Amino acid sequence: MSTTPQLEHTQTGIREITIAHSPDSDDAFMFYGLATNKVRVPGLKFTHTLTDIETLNQKAIHEAFYDVTAISFHAYPYLQDNYALMACGGSVGEGYGPMIVSSRRFTLDEIKHIRIAIPGELTTAALSLKLFAPDVQTTLVPFDQIIPQVLAGKHEAGLIIHEGQLTYSASGLHKVLDLGQWWREETGLPLPLGGNAIRRSLGDETMRVVTKALRESIQHALDHREEALAYAMQFARDLDAQLANRFVSMYVNERTLNYGEDGREAIRKLLELGHERGIIKHPVKVDFVG
């Protein structure tokens, strides 16, 4: 069991830190250490809320409710006044990422003129889609309903995230484009999808200590992979143990501990391009804690 340095101003009491993340196997794996008290911080108590990423994006923008929240990088410019990015805990696609899938084959030119089901306006998947096809028409669909609705013929194509990236072909769908691969070819950079943000009002010291605790939680999961995977399996929708391990490996790894210089550059470039092309309305100021 690991502990971080005790905060001076919490020595006489317990301070609650609220954490929110999506109910996915990779997030569960990442927060395993904190959620099971394998990683503790004297003076702090962590409470966890699990909900879908688009809901977390909206809550962070309109309420700044949680102390630590998972967000889509696309959403960050809209909440940057109240939150800073933690320097760990990100999901980054190394040449892979959200995928456009369909029940029949389309060319890349054809897909730009077809209405596509997307999992949320502020998801990074939606941002990367708009960068690829600025004039594409979209329809909002809950992320876990995109594959079923495309199969049912309600939509000609869908933009899939999370475990759907590994299960779409078993459902009989075709991959039109992997946007992570497209982004790598366009920029030479990985595609940063989601990260963790921390509320600025906590103060610099608490922000630093909590960020360190998250990094320790990630490291604990990587060091105790079997136990962390067993915990994460309860959140692995439609994945067997082998696929869950593969999915976690894609999005919780050394890059999750530290974005690296190219990872930070990728975050800035993604958001700056979004602003330059009119997709993101606010100028972007990216800063990291830790």
Secondary structure, 3 states (H helix, E strand, C coil): CEECCCCHHHCCCCEEEEEEECCCHHHHHHCHHHHCCCEECCCEEEEEEECCHHHHHHHHHHCCCCCEEEEEHHHHHHHCCCEEEECCCCEEECCCCCEEEECCCCCHHHHCCCCEEECCCCCHHHHHHHHHCCCCCEEECCHHHHHHHHHCCCCCEEEECCCHHHHCHHHCCEEEEEHHHHHHHHHCCCEEEEEEEEEHHHCHHHHHHHHHHHHHHHHHHHHCHHHHHHHHHHHCCCCCHHHHHHHHHHHCCHHHHCCHHHHHHHHHHHHHHHHHCCCCCCCCCCCEEC
